[in-house]
């Protein structure tokens, strides 16, 4: 059964002591973004720790073999569901290099990690072409829909929420 798209509050409402939660590594302060920056959310981390969550960081793009820094990339149309289903590709924005395999490998790695640690919940970074949940980059702008890794996690039954 497909996972649910949740708000952060809905997802945190499902976290108890010992609940395993995947979290985008950049939200945990790791400098994994394409531009070498992070998006640390200390308040989120504090809330997860107070609830007793067991946090597993994931960075699908790095898990797929992409470096930091790396060129910005997006699909030309559709969203991550289309990429995960093999209907669309992902290209670097400036040079048009096809990086689909890295994005798909990274999405698969996120699912494998969820299965390995038995996580049913993930908190991801909104708008990322991998981690976006309700909004992702495609075709030169933002479109409604998940990034590639979020699409893969949802398809695997993991419920996801995004930090803006
Ligand atoms: Fe953060 Fe996800 Fe981008 Fe990695 S792929 S830097 S975890 S938003």
Backbone and ligand atoms as CSV (ligand in chain L), in Angstrom:
chain,resi,resn,atom,element,x,y,z
A,1,UNK,N,N,0.839,-1.197,0.000
A,1,UNK,CA,C,0.000,0.000,0.000
A,1,UNK,C,C,0.873,1.246,0.000
A,2,UNK,N,N,0.497,2.209,-0.805
A,2,UNK,CA,C,1.264,3.463,-0.913
A,2,UNK,C,C,1.303,4.207,0.423
A,3,UNK,N,N,2.440,4.850,0.699
A,3,UNK,CA,C,2.548,5.685,1.891
A,3,UNK,C,C,1.689,6.933,1.753
A,4,UNK,N,N,1.534,7.631,2.860
A,4,UNK,CA,C,0.708,8.843,2.876
A,4,UNK,C,C,1.595,10.081,2.851
A,5,UNK,N,N,1.080,11.137,2.239
A,5,UNK,CA,C,1.710,12.445,2.350
A,5,UNK,C,C,1.120,13.134,3.575
A,6,UNK,N,N,1.970,13.435,4.538
A,6,UNK,CA,C,1.539,13.991,5.818
A,6,UNK,C,C,2.092,15.395,6.010
A,7,UNK,N,N,1.473,16.154,6.913
A,7,UNK,CA,C,2.120,17.374,7.390
A,7,UNK,C,C,3.155,16.966,8.434
A,8,UNK,N,N,4.039,17.882,8.738
A,8,UNK,CA,C,5.035,17.587,9.774
A,8,UNK,C,C,4.329,17.260,11.096
A,9,UNK,N,N,3.289,18.020,11.416
A,9,UNK,CA,C,2.594,17.770,12.691
A,9,UNK,C,C,1.938,16.387,12.689
A,10,UNK,N,N,1.329,16.009,11.571
A,10,UNK,CA,C,0.733,14.672,11.494
A,10,UNK,C,C,1.787,13.588,11.667
A,11,UNK,N,N,2.928,13.793,11.021
A,11,UNK,CA,C,3.979,12.773,11.120
A,11,UNK,C,C,4.516,12.694,12.550
A,12,UNK,N,N,4.783,13.855,13.153
A,12,UNK,CA,C,5.307,13.831,14.524
A,12,UNK,C,C,4.305,13.201,15.487
A,13,UNK,N,N,3.011,13.317,15.162
A,13,UNK,CA,C,1.986,12.688,15.989
A,13,UNK,C,C,2.054,11.168,15.959
A,14,UNK,N,N,2.760,10.607,14.984
A,14,UNK,CA,C,2.908,9.149,14.888
A,14,UNK,C,C,4.220,8.653,15.488
A,15,UNK,N,N,5.026,9.587,15.995
A,15,UNK,CA,C,6.339,9.211,16.529
A,15,UNK,C,C,6.245,8.968,18.029
A,16,UNK,N,N,6.706,7.792,18.429
A,16,UNK,CA,C,6.805,7.447,19.850
A,16,UNK,C,C,8.258,7.095,20.135
A,17,UNK,N,N,8.557,6.848,21.405
A,17,UNK,CA,C,9.913,6.449,21.753
A,17,UNK,C,C,10.292,5.179,20.974
A,18,UNK,N,N,11.405,5.254,20.270
A,18,UNK,CA,C,11.870,4.098,19.503
A,18,UNK,C,C,11.381,4.051,18.072
A,19,UNK,N,N,10.497,4.983,17.676
A,19,UNK,CA,C,10.049,5.021,16.276
A,19,UNK,C,C,11.204,5.444,15.380
A,20,UNK,N,N,11.403,4.694,14.327
A,20,UNK,CA,C,12.499,4.997,13.407
A,20,UNK,C,C,12.002,5.943,12.316
A,21,UNK,N,N,12.763,7.011,12.102
A,21,UNK,CA,C,12.375,8.034,11.133
A,21,UNK,C,C,13.568,8.344,10.232
A,22,UNK,N,N,13.377,8.250,8.931
A,22,UNK,CA,C,14.386,8.731,7.993
A,22,UNK,C,C,14.280,10.246,7.916
A,23,UNK,N,N,15.415,10.923,7.858
A,23,UNK,CA,C,15.413,12.388,7.750
A,23,UNK,C,C,16.451,12.795,6.700
A,24,UNK,N,N,16.067,13.715,5.827
A,24,UNK,CA,C,17.033,14.247,4.857
A,24,UNK,C,C,18.257,14.758,5.599
A,25,UNK,N,N,19.424,14.312,5.149
A,25,UNK,CA,C,20.659,14.631,5.869
A,25,UNK,C,C,20.892,16.137,5.970
A,26,UNK,N,N,20.490,16.875,4.936
A,26,UNK,CA,C,20.726,18.333,4.971
A,26,UNK,C,C,19.916,18.999,6.076
A,27,UNK,N,N,18.780,18.412,6.456
A,27,UNK,CA,C,17.979,18.961,7.556
A,27,UNK,C,C,18.645,18.720,8.905
A,28,UNK,N,N,19.571,17.765,8.925
A,28,UNK,CA,C,20.289,17.453,10.161
A,28,UNK,C,C,21.608,18.226,10.241
A,29,UNK,N,N,21.813,19.135,9.298
A,29,UNK,CA,C,23.015,19.966,9.331
A,29,UNK,C,C,24.169,19.420,8.515
A,30,UNK,N,N,23.940,18.311,7.817
A,30,UNK,CA,C,25.025,17.784,6.999
A,30,UNK,C,C,25.085,18.560,5.672
A,31,UNK,N,N,26.288,18.967,5.249
A,31,UNK,CA,C,26.418,19.824,4.045
A,31,UNK,C,C,26.327,19.014,2.758
A,32,UNK,N,N,25.149,18.469,2.512
A,32,UNK,CA,C,24.961,17.536,1.401
A,32,UNK,C,C,24.269,18.147,0.195
A,33,UNK,N,N,23.852,19.409,0.309
A,33,UNK,CA,C,23.102,19.999,-0.800
A,33,UNK,C,C,23.986,20.190,-2.035
A,34,UNK,N,N,23.344,20.355,-3.167
A,34,UNK,CA,C,24.093,20.510,-4.421
A,34,UNK,C,C,25.093,21.664,-4.354
A,35,UNK,N,N,24.764,22.698,-3.559
A,35,UNK,CA,C,25.656,23.856,-3.467
A,35,UNK,C,C,26.598,23.776,-2.270
A,36,UNK,N,N,26.636,22.627,-1.613
A,36,UNK,CA,C,27.545,22.439,-0.481
A,36,UNK,C,C,27.004,22.970,0.830
A,37,UNK,N,N,25.779,23.487,0.816
A,37,UNK,CA,C,25.182,24.029,2.034
A,37,UNK,C,C,24.343,22.957,2.737
A,38,UNK,N,N,23.813,23.312,3.893
A,38,UNK,CA,C,22.855,22.440,4.576
A,38,UNK,C,C,21.601,23.247,4.850
A,39,UNK,N,N,20.582,22.605,5.390
A,39,UNK,CA,C,19.336,23.295,5.764
A,39,UNK,C,C,18.952,22.855,7.165
A,40,UNK,N,N,19.911,22.951,8.078
A,40,UNK,CA,C,19.688,22.421,9.428
A,40,UNK,C,C,18.402,22.982,10.042
A,41,UNK,N,N,17.605,22.091,10.601
A,41,UNK,CA,C,16.380,22.467,11.298
A,41,UNK,C,C,16.511,21.974,12.736
A,42,UNK,N,N,17.133,22.820,13.564
A,42,UNK,CA,C,17.441,22.417,14.940
A,42,UNK,C,C,16.166,22.154,15.733
A,43,UNK,N,N,15.104,22.911,15.438
A,43,UNK,CA,C,13.848,22.729,16.174
A,43,UNK,C,C,13.240,21.354,15.863
A,44,UNK,N,N,13.277,20.976,14.599
A,44,UNK,CA,C,12.762,19.656,14.220
A,44,UNK,C,C,13.559,18.553,14.903
A,45,UNK,N,N,14.878,18.670,14.861
A,45,UNK,CA,C,15.730,17.657,15.478
A,45,UNK,C,C,15.437,17.561,16.975
A,46,UNK,N,N,15.275,18.714,17.610
A,46,UNK,CA,C,14.972,18.746,19.044
A,46,UNK,C,C,13.649,18.034,19.334
A,47,UNK,N,N,12.638,18.300,18.496
A,47,UNK,CA,C,11.335,17.671,18.717
A,47,UNK,C,C,11.419,16.155,18.518
A,48,UNK,N,N,12.131,15.737,17.493
A,48,UNK,CA,C,12.285,14.299,17.257
A,48,UNK,C,C,13.002,13.626,18.425
A,49,UNK,N,N,14.032,14.278,18.922
A,49,UNK,CA,C,14.798,13.688,20.028
A,49,UNK,C,C,13.949,13.617,21.292
A,50,UNK,N,N,13.152,14.661,21.538
A,50,UNK,CA,C,12.298,14.660,22.743
A,50,UNK,C,C,11.236,13.560,22.655
A,51,UNK,N,N,10.797,13.257,21.432
A,51,UNK,CA,C,9.807,12.182,21.256
A,51,UNK,C,C,10.446,10.799,21.348
A,52,UNK,N,N,11.780,10.774,21.302
A,52,UNK,CA,C,12.488,9.489,21.397
A,52,UNK,C,C,12.672,8.788,20.067
A,53,UNK,N,N,12.556,9.557,18.967
A,53,UNK,CA,C,12.724,8.952,17.639
A,53,UNK,C,C,14.148,8.461,17.448
A,54,UNK,N,N,14.277,7.392,16.674
A,54,UNK,CA,C,15.595,6.938,16.232
A,54,UNK,C,C,15.750,7.429,14.794
A,55,UNK,N,N,16.685,8.353,14.608
A,55,UNK,CA,C,16.812,9.060,13.330
A,55,UNK,C,C,17.854,8.387,12.449
A,56,UNK,N,N,17.490,8.174,11.198
A,56,UNK,CA,C,18.446,7.687,10.204
A,56,UNK,C,C,18.562,8.733,9.103
A,57,UNK,N,N,19.743,9.357,8.955
A,57,UNK,CA,C,19.910,10.337,7.871
A,57,UNK,C,C,19.976,9.651,6.516
A,58,UNK,N,N,19.377,10.294,5.526
A,58,UNK,CA,C,19.530,9.820,4.145
A,58,UNK,C,C,19.830,11.014,3.256
A,59,UNK,N,N,20.674,10.812,2.268
A,59,UNK,CA,C,20.822,11.788,1.181
A,59,UNK,C,C,20.793,10.992,-0.115
A,60,UNK,N,N,19.645,10.909,-0.741
A,60,UNK,CA,C,19.527,10.075,-1.938
A,60,UNK,C,C,20.503,10.457,-3.041
A,61,UNK,N,N,20.724,11.751,-3.236
A,61,UNK,CA,C,21.598,12.139,-4.355
A,61,UNK,C,C,23.037,11.696,-4.107
A,62,UNK,N,N,23.521,11.827,-2.876
A,62,UNK,CA,C,24.861,11.335,-2.581
A,62,UNK,C,C,24.897,9.808,-2.612
A,63,UNK,N,N,23.835,9.181,-2.119
A,63,UNK,CA,C,23.783,7.712,-2.159
A,63,UNK,C,C,23.788,7.197,-3.597
A,64,UNK,N,N,23.291,8.008,-4.509
A,64,UNK,CA,C,23.299,7.637,-5.918
A,64,UNK,C,C,24.624,7.899,-6.611
A,65,UNK,N,N,25.573,8.461,-5.840
A,65,UNK,CA,C,26.919,8.639,-6.373
A,65,UNK,C,C,27.263,10.051,-6.800
A,66,UNK,N,N,26.364,11.005,-6.573
A,66,UNK,CA,C,26.648,12.384,-6.970
A,66,UNK,C,C,27.510,13.067,-5.908
A,67,UNK,N,N,28.397,13.961,-6.343
A,67,UNK,CA,C,29.306,14.632,-5.403
A,67,UNK,C,C,28.685,15.886,-4.794
A,68,UNK,N,N,29.413,16.473,-3.861
A,68,UNK,CA,C,29.082,17.806,-3.321
A,68,UNK,C,C,30.306,18.686,-3.550
A,69,UNK,N,N,30.185,19.841,-4.175
A,69,UNK,CA,C,28.966,20.332,-4.834
A,69,UNK,C,C,28.716,19.577,-6.134
A,70,UNK,N,N,27.503,19.759,-6.645
A,70,UNK,CA,C,27.116,19.113,-7.900
A,70,UNK,C,C,26.204,20.082,-8.666
A,71,UNK,N,N,26.127,19.938,-9.980
A,71,UNK,CA,C,25.247,20.831,-10.733
A,71,UNK,C,C,23.780,20.604,-10.362
A,72,UNK,N,N,23.010,21.676,-10.342
A,72,UNK,CA,C,21.562,21.540,-10.138
A,72,UNK,C,C,20.981,20.687,-11.257
A,73,UNK,N,N,19.990,19.888,-10.924
A,73,UNK,CA,C,19.408,18.976,-11.922
A,73,UNK,C,C,17.900,18.889,-11.706
A,74,UNK,N,N,17.204,18.579,-12.768
A,74,UNK,CA,C,15.746,18.412,-12.691
A,74,UNK,C,C,15.262,17.663,-13.927
A,75,UNK,N,N,14.036,17.180,-13.854
A,75,UNK,CA,C,13.436,16.576,-15.044
A,75,UNK,C,C,12.891,17.694,-15.933
A,76,UNK,N,N,12.611,17.363,-17.166
A,76,UNK,CA,C,12.127,18.411,-18.088
A,76,UNK,C,C,10.625,18.590,-17.999
A,77,UNK,N,N,9.944,17.563,-17.539
A,77,UNK,CA,C,8.505,17.673,-17.285
A,77,UNK,C,C,8.117,16.578,-16.295
A,78,UNK,N,N,6.905,16.648,-15.812
A,78,UNK,CA,C,6.447,15.649,-14.848
A,78,UNK,C,C,7.091,15.858,-13.491
A,79,UNK,N,N,7.026,14.836,-12.661
A,79,UNK,CA,C,7.644,14.915,-11.334
A,79,UNK,C,C,8.389,13.610,-11.064
A,80,UNK,N,N,8.794,13.423,-9.794
A,80,UNK,CA,C,9.604,12.255,-9.464
A,80,UNK,C,C,8.902,10.926,-9.698
A,81,UNK,N,N,7.575,10.939,-9.667
A,81,UNK,CA,C,6.854,9.688,-9.956
A,81,UNK,C,C,7.116,9.239,-11.385
A,82,UNK,N,N,7.205,10.211,-12.286
A,82,UNK,CA,C,7.458,9.879,-13.690
A,82,UNK,C,C,8.877,9.340,-13.866
A,83,UNK,N,N,9.833,9.929,-13.125
A,83,UNK,CA,C,11.216,9.444,-13.212
A,83,UNK,C,C,11.310,8.044,-12.612
A,84,UNK,N,N,10.699,7.854,-11.461
A,84,UNK,CA,C,10.753,6.551,-10.786
A,84,UNK,C,C,10.100,5.467,-11.656
A,85,UNK,N,N,9.082,5.854,-12.419
A,85,UNK,CA,C,8.392,4.892,-13.291
A,85,UNK,C,C,9.095,4.718,-14.634
A,86,UNK,N,N,10.185,5.475,-14.872
A,86,UNK,CA,C,10.938,5.324,-16.116
A,86,UNK,C,C,10.375,6.107,-17.287
A,87,UNK,N,N,9.431,7.027,-17.001
A,87,UNK,CA,C,8.820,7.806,-18.087
A,87,UNK,C,C,9.561,9.109,-18.378
A,88,UNK,N,N,10.361,9.574,-17.420
A,88,UNK,CA,C,11.090,10.837,-17.583
A,88,UNK,C,C,12.528,10.646,-17.110
A,89,UNK,N,N,13.386,11.563,-17.549
A,89,UNK,CA,C,14.781,11.543,-17.134
A,89,UNK,C,C,15.102,12.811,-16.346
A,90,UNK,N,N,16.269,12.792,-15.694
A,90,UNK,CA,C,16.759,13.960,-14.953
A,90,UNK,C,C,18.055,14.429,-15.620
A,91,UNK,N,N,18.129,15.734,-15.865
A,91,UNK,CA,C,19.304,16.310,-16.525
A,91,UNK,C,C,19.849,17.457,-15.688
A,92,UNK,N,N,21.183,17.667,-15.763
A,92,UNK,CA,C,21.730,18.869,-15.133
A,92,UNK,C,C,21.173,20.073,-15.882
A,93,UNK,N,N,20.889,21.132,-15.106
A,93,UNK,CA,C,20.169,22.273,-15.677
A,93,UNK,C,C,21.020,22.999,-16.717
A,94,UNK,N,N,22.294,23.214,-16.424
A,94,UNK,CA,C,23.113,24.038,-17.323
A,94,UNK,C,C,23.659,23.257,-18.498
A,95,UNK,N,N,24.103,22.020,-18.251
A,95,UNK,CA,C,24.813,21.282,-19.308
A,95,UNK,C,C,23.981,20.182,-19.944
A,96,UNK,N,N,22.855,19.864,-19.373
A,96,UNK,CA,C,22.003,18.836,-19.972
A,96,UNK,C,C,22.551,17.425,-19.861
A,97,UNK,N,N,23.413,17.178,-18.854
A,97,UNK,CA,C,23.948,15.827,-18.661
A,97,UNK,C,C,22.865,14.954,-18.013
A,98,UNK,N,N,22.681,13.758,-18.543
A,98,UNK,CA,C,21.659,12.843,-18.023
A,98,UNK,C,C,22.150,12.213,-16.715
A,99,UNK,N,N,21.521,12.561,-15.613
A,99,UNK,CA,C,21.902,12.018,-14.298
A,99,UNK,C,C,20.770,11.142,-13.733
A,100,UNK,N,N,19.942,10.639,-14.622
A,100,UNK,CA,C,18.799,9.832,-14.189
A,100,UNK,C,C,19.224,8.648,-13.329
A,101,UNK,N,N,20.282,7.958,-13.768
A,101,UNK,CA,C,20.681,6.744,-13.044
A,101,UNK,C,C,21.038,7.076,-11.594
A,102,UNK,N,N,21.762,8.173,-11.384
A,102,UNK,CA,C,22.134,8.547,-10.012
A,102,UNK,C,C,20.889,8.839,-9.182
A,103,UNK,N,N,19.926,9.538,-9.756
A,103,UNK,CA,C,18.705,9.861,-9.008
A,103,UNK,C,C,17.897,8.598,-8.683
A,104,UNK,N,N,17.817,7.706,-9.654
A,104,UNK,CA,C,17.043,6.466,-9.427
A,104,UNK,C,C,17.784,5.550,-8.454
A,105,UNK,N,N,19.102,5.445,-8.612
A,105,UNK,CA,C,19.885,4.631,-7.663
A,105,UNK,C,C,19.743,5.183,-6.246
A,106,UNK,N,N,19.793,6.509,-6.126
A,106,UNK,CA,C,19.659,7.127,-4.805
A,106,UNK,C,C,18.286,6.910,-4.203
A,107,UNK,N,N,17.260,6.972,-5.036
A,107,UNK,CA,C,15.899,6.720,-4.548
A,107,UNK,C,C,15.771,5.275,-4.082
A,108,UNK,N,N,16.376,4.364,-4.847
A,108,UNK,CA,C,16.335,2.948,-4.459
A,108,UNK,C,C,17.083,2.740,-3.145
A,109,UNK,N,N,18.192,3.448,-2.981
A,109,UNK,CA,C,18.965,3.340,-1.737
A,109,UNK,C,C,18.151,3.837,-0.545
A,110,UNK,N,N,17.355,4.885,-0.749
A,110,UNK,CA,C,16.514,5.393,0.343
A,110,UNK,C,C,15.498,4.328,0.767
A,111,UNK,N,N,14.918,3.648,-0.217
A,111,UNK,CA,C,13.952,2.590,0.102
A,111,UNK,C,C,14.656,1.436,0.819
A,112,UNK,N,N,15.832,1.071,0.341
A,112,UNK,CA,C,16.586,-0.017,0.979
A,112,UNK,C,C,16.909,0.335,2.430
A,113,UNK,N,N,17.308,1.590,2.653
A,113,UNK,CA,C,17.603,2.029,4.019
A,113,UNK,C,C,16.353,1.931,4.891
A,114,UNK,N,N,15.230,2.397,4.368
A,114,UNK,CA,C,13.980,2.320,5.132
A,114,UNK,C,C,13.655,0.872,5.497
A,115,UNK,N,N,13.847,-0.013,4.544
A,115,UNK,CA,C,13.546,-1.428,4.803
A,115,UNK,C,C,14.536,-2.010,5.817
A,116,UNK,N,N,15.799,-1.616,5.691
A,116,UNK,CA,C,16.839,-2.163,6.581
A,116,UNK,C,C,16.593,-1.762,8.031
A,117,UNK,N,N,16.257,-0.491,8.247
A,117,UNK,CA,C,16.056,-0.031,9.633
A,117,UNK,C,C,14.590,-0.131,10.061
A,118,UNK,N,N,13.749,-0.609,9.135
A,118,UNK,CA,C,12.317,-0.777,9.396
A,118,UNK,C,C,11.647,0.549,9.764
A,119,UNK,N,N,11.962,1.570,8.972
A,119,UNK,CA,C,11.317,2.878,9.141
A,119,UNK,C,C,10.077,2.948,8.265
A,120,UNK,N,N,9.012,3.503,8.812
A,120,UNK,CA,C,7.776,3.679,8.041
A,120,UNK,C,C,7.462,5.159,7.820
A,121,UNK,N,N,8.362,6.029,8.328
A,121,UNK,CA,C,8.148,7.473,8.248
A,121,UNK,C,C,9.420,8.150,7.741
A,122,UNK,N,N,9.246,9.237,6.970
A,122,UNK,CA,C,10.414,9.999,6.502
A,122,UNK,C,C,10.070,11.480,6.487
A,123,UNK,N,N,11.034,12.283,6.953
A,123,UNK,CA,C,10.904,13.744,6.903
A,123,UNK,C,C,11.944,14.246,5.912
A,124,UNK,N,N,11.476,14.938,4.892
A,124,UNK,CA,C,12.315,15.281,3.749
A,124,UNK,C,C,12.306,16.784,3.485
A,125,UNK,N,N,13.252,17.201,2.642
A,125,UNK,CA,C,13.387,18.624,2.304
A,125,UNK,C,C,12.519,18.967,1.094
A,126,UNK,N,N,11.542,19.847,1.320
A,126,UNK,CA,C,10.619,20.233,0.241
A,126,UNK,C,C,11.352,20.869,-0.941
A,127,UNK,N,N,10.821,20.662,-2.103
A,127,UNK,CA,C,11.255,21.252,-3.380
A,127,UNK,C,C,12.490,20.599,-3.995
A,128,UNK,N,N,13.198,19.757,-3.265
A,128,UNK,CA,C,14.344,19.067,-3.855
A,128,UNK,C,C,13.873,18.136,-4.979
A,129,UNK,N,N,14.661,18.004,-6.059
A,129,UNK,CA,C,14.268,17.049,-7.107
A,129,UNK,C,C,14.299,15.592,-6.643
A,130,UNK,N,N,14.947,15.333,-5.506
A,130,UNK,CA,C,14.887,14.003,-4.903
A,130,UNK,C,C,13.900,13.963,-3.748
A,131,UNK,N,N,14.076,14.883,-2.793
A,131,UNK,CA,C,13.367,14.792,-1.514
A,131,UNK,C,C,12.056,15.574,-1.450
A,132,UNK,N,N,11.785,16.452,-2.412
A,132,UNK,CA,C,10.531,17.205,-2.361
A,132,UNK,C,C,9.338,16.273,-2.212
A,133,UNK,N,N,8.343,16.709,-1.469
A,133,UNK,CA,C,7.172,15.856,-1.220
A,133,UNK,C,C,5.945,16.378,-1.981
A,134,UNK,N,N,5.617,17.648,-1.771
A,134,UNK,CA,C,4.456,18.211,-2.465
A,134,UNK,C,C,4.870,19.155,-3.578
A,135,UNK,N,N,6.150,19.447,-3.655
A,135,UNK,CA,C,6.640,20.395,-4.647
A,135,UNK,C,C,8.063,20.008,-5.034
A,136,UNK,N,N,8.339,20.022,-6.320
A,136,UNK,CA,C,9.684,19.655,-6.763
A,136,UNK,C,C,10.042,20.437,-8.020
A,137,UNK,N,N,11.349,20.525,-8.275
A,137,UNK,CA,C,11.815,21.241,-9.457
A,137,UNK,C,C,11.648,20.388,-10.712
A,138,UNK,N,N,11.087,21.003,-11.748
A,138,UNK,CA,C,10.943,20.315,-13.034
A,138,UNK,C,C,10.656,21.359,-14.103
A,139,UNK,N,N,11.263,21.176,-15.262
A,139,UNK,CA,C,10.950,22.047,-16.393
A,139,UNK,C,C,11.244,23.516,-16.167
A,140,UNK,N,N,12.251,23.818,-15.353
A,140,UNK,CA,C,12.631,25.209,-15.127
A,140,UNK,C,C,11.848,25.909,-14.039
A,141,UNK,N,N,11.041,25.194,-13.309
A,141,UNK,CA,C,10.282,25.815,-12.222
A,141,UNK,C,C,9.865,24.769,-11.210
A,142,UNK,N,N,8.901,25.116,-10.404
A,142,UNK,CA,C,8.380,24.175,-9.410
A,142,UNK,C,C,7.075,23.567,-9.913
A,143,UNK,N,N,6.905,22.293,-9.690
A,143,UNK,CA,C,5.643,21.628,-10.033
A,143,UNK,C,C,5.110,20.927,-8.778
A,144,UNK,N,N,3.811,20.722,-8.739
A,144,UNK,CA,C,3.215,19.941,-7.653
A,144,UNK,C,C,3.592,18.482,-7.826
A,145,UNK,N,N,3.986,17.841,-6.741
A,145,UNK,CA,C,4.312,16.418,-6.807
A,145,UNK,C,C,5.647,16.142,-6.155
A,146,UNK,N,N,5.946,14.869,-5.935
A,146,UNK,CA,C,7.161,14.489,-5.214
A,146,UNK,C,C,8.398,14.452,-6.096
A,147,UNK,N,N,9.565,14.559,-5.439
A,147,UNK,CA,C,10.818,14.258,-6.102
A,147,UNK,C,C,10.977,12.744,-6.257
A,148,UNK,N,N,12.108,12.336,-6.820
A,148,UNK,CA,C,12.284,10.930,-7.176
A,148,UNK,C,C,12.334,10.038,-5.934
A,149,UNK,N,N,13.112,10.439,-4.939
A,149,UNK,CA,C,13.229,9.602,-3.739
A,149,UNK,C,C,11.915,9.571,-2.956
A,150,UNK,N,N,11.248,10.720,-2.857
A,150,UNK,CA,C,9.963,10.738,-2.156
A,150,UNK,C,C,8.958,9.835,-2.869
A,151,UNK,N,N,8.968,9.867,-4.202
A,151,UNK,CA,C,8.064,8.998,-4.965
A,151,UNK,C,C,8.357,7.527,-4.682
A,152,UNK,N,N,9.645,7.192,-4.624
A,152,UNK,CA,C,10.019,5.791,-4.372
A,152,UNK,C,C,9.616,5.362,-2.968
A,153,UNK,N,N,9.828,6.253,-1.996
A,153,UNK,CA,C,9.456,5.923,-0.613
A,153,UNK,C,C,7.945,5.748,-0.494
A,154,UNK,N,N,7.188,6.664,-1.117
A,154,UNK,CA,C,5.725,6.541,-1.078
A,154,UNK,C,C,5.277,5.220,-1.710
A,155,UNK,N,N,5.885,4.882,-2.839
A,155,UNK,CA,C,5.507,3.645,-3.532
A,155,UNK,C,C,5.830,2.416,-2.674
A,156,UNK,N,N,6.835,2.560,-1.802
A,156,UNK,CA,C,7.233,1.444,-0.935
A,156,UNK,C,C,6.435,1.421,0.372
A,157,UNK,N,N,5.470,2.343,0.492
A,157,UNK,CA,C,4.604,2.320,1.676
A,157,UNK,C,C,5.094,3.178,2.828
A,158,UNK,N,N,6.118,3.995,2.555
A,158,UNK,CA,C,6.637,4.890,3.608
A,158,UNK,C,C,5.844,6.193,3.561
A,159,UNK,N,N,5.359,6.663,4.696
A,159,UNK,CA,C,4.658,7.945,4.746
A,159,UNK,C,C,5.668,9.069,4.922
A,160,UNK,N,N,5.442,10.164,4.221
A,160,UNK,CA,C,6.453,11.227,4.161
A,160,UNK,C,C,5.821,12.585,4.485
A,161,UNK,N,N,6.658,13.460,5.040
A,161,UNK,CA,C,6.295,14.852,5.260
A,161,UNK,C,C,7.498,15.687,4.901
A,162,UNK,N,N,7.274,16.943,4.545
A,162,UNK,CA,C,8.400,17.784,4.116
A,162,UNK,C,C,8.505,19.036,4.963
A,163,UNK,N,N,9.742,19.442,5.160
A,163,UNK,CA,C,10.062,20.736,5.763
A,163,UNK,C,C,10.233,21.746,4.633
A,164,UNK,N,N,9.620,22.895,4.768
A,164,UNK,CA,C,9.738,23.921,3.717
A,164,UNK,C,C,11.093,24.578,3.727
L,1,LIG,FE1,FE,19.075,17.126,1.189
L,1,LIG,FE2,FE,17.706,15.278,-0.159
L,1,LIG,FE3,FE,19.128,17.098,-1.493
L,1,LIG,FE4,FE,20.382,15.178,-0.147
L,1,LIG,S1,S,19.057,14.893,-1.914
L,1,LIG,S2,S,20.892,17.361,-0.119
L,1,LIG,S3,S,19.038,14.936,1.622
L,1,LIG,S4,S,17.335,17.507,-0.174
